[in-house]
Amino acid sequence: MARATLYVGSLGVTFVEALAAGLPVVAAMVADNQRLALVAAREMGIIAFERPDAQAIADAALQALYAAPSAMLEQPDGLGAGRVARALLHRIANP
């Protein structure tokens, strides 16, 4: 992802990595378990296909390369482990 200009692929884990990297994205659902990601991608304004269509994906990829930057996932604050630890300690101390 570090040297990528555009992500064209499925709606799996690599799709989320591409979003986190701030890449323009064109994606297609290739398995039923990616339906939730398809809905989320469309809600974010990302070009996402319910099934692969080579010509439509190629056209969308060219469009994405020249469009404004894609949606980017909000970056975590890095404090999640501390929050979880505090919640666990609180739960242990107050059953």
C-alpha positions as CSV (number, residue, x, y, z in Angstrom):
1,M,0.0,0.0,0.0
2,A,2.9,2.4,0.7
3,R,3.6,2.8,-3.0
4,A,0.1,2.3,-4.4
5,T,-1.8,5.1,-6.2
6,L,-5.2,3.3,-6.3
7,Y,-6.8,0.3,-4.8
8,V,-8.9,-1.9,-7.1
9,G,-10.0,-5.1,-5.5
10,S,-12.5,-6.9,-3.3
11,L,-14.2,-5.7,-0.1
12,G,-12.0,-7.7,2.3
13,V,-9.4,-6.7,4.8
14,T,-7.1,-5.2,2.1
15,F,-10.0,-2.8,1.3
16,V,-9.9,-1.5,4.9
17,E,-6.1,-1.2,4.6
18,A,-6.5,0.9,1.5
19,L,-9.0,3.2,3.2
20,A,-6.6,3.6,6.1
21,A,-3.8,4.5,3.7
22,G,-6.0,7.1,2.2
23,L,-6.0,5.6,-1.3
24,P,-8.7,6.1,-3.9
25,V,-10.8,2.9,-3.9
26,V,-12.8,0.9,-6.5
27,A,-14.1,-2.3,-5.0
28,A,-16.3,-5.3,-5.8
29,M,-18.0,-7.8,-3.6
30,V,-16.6,-11.3,-4.4
31,A,-18.1,-13.2,-1.5
32,D,-21.4,-13.0,0.4
33,N,-19.7,-12.1,3.6
34,Q,-18.6,-8.8,2.1
35,R,-22.1,-7.4,1.8
36,L,-21.8,-5.3,4.9
37,A,-18.6,-3.8,3.5
38,L,-20.4,-3.1,0.2
39,V,-23.1,-1.2,2.0
40,A,-20.6,0.7,4.1
41,A,-18.4,1.6,1.1
42,R,-21.4,2.9,-0.8
43,E,-22.5,5.0,2.2
44,M,-19.0,6.5,2.2
45,G,-19.3,7.4,-1.4
46,I,-16.9,4.8,-2.6
47,I,-17.4,3.2,-6.0
48,A,-18.4,-0.4,-5.1
49,F,-19.9,-3.1,-7.3
50,E,-22.1,-5.9,-6.1
51,R,-20.4,-8.2,-8.6
52,P,-17.2,-7.9,-10.6
53,D,-17.7,-6.3,-14.0
54,A,-14.3,-5.8,-15.7
55,Q,-15.3,-2.9,-18.0
56,A,-17.2,-1.0,-15.4
57,I,-14.4,-1.5,-12.9
58,A,-11.8,-0.3,-15.4
59,D,-13.9,2.8,-16.2
60,A,-14.4,3.5,-12.4
61,A,-10.6,3.1,-11.8
62,L,-9.8,5.7,-14.4
63,Q,-12.4,8.0,-12.9
64,A,-11.1,7.4,-9.3
65,L,-7.5,8.3,-10.4
66,Y,-8.6,11.7,-11.5
67,A,-11.2,12.4,-8.8
68,A,-10.8,14.0,-5.4
69,P,-9.1,11.9,-2.7
70,S,-11.2,9.0,-1.4
71,A,-12.8,8.7,1.9
72,M,-10.4,7.9,4.7
73,L,-11.1,6.0,7.8
74,E,-10.8,7.9,11.0
75,Q,-7.5,7.1,12.6
76,P,-7.5,5.5,16.1
77,D,-6.2,7.6,19.0
78,G,-3.9,4.8,20.2
79,L,-5.5,4.8,23.6
80,G,-7.8,1.8,23.2
81,A,-5.7,-0.7,25.1
82,G,-5.7,1.7,28.2
83,R,-9.5,2.1,28.0
84,V,-10.0,-1.6,27.8
85,A,-7.6,-2.2,30.7
86,R,-9.4,0.4,32.9
87,A,-12.8,-1.1,32.0
88,L,-11.6,-4.6,32.9
89,L,-10.1,-3.4,36.2
90,H,-13.3,-1.5,37.0
91,R,-15.4,-4.6,36.3
92,I,-13.1,-6.8,38.5
93,A,-13.3,-4.3,41.3
94,N,-17.1,-3.8,41.0
95,P,-18.6,-7.2,40.1
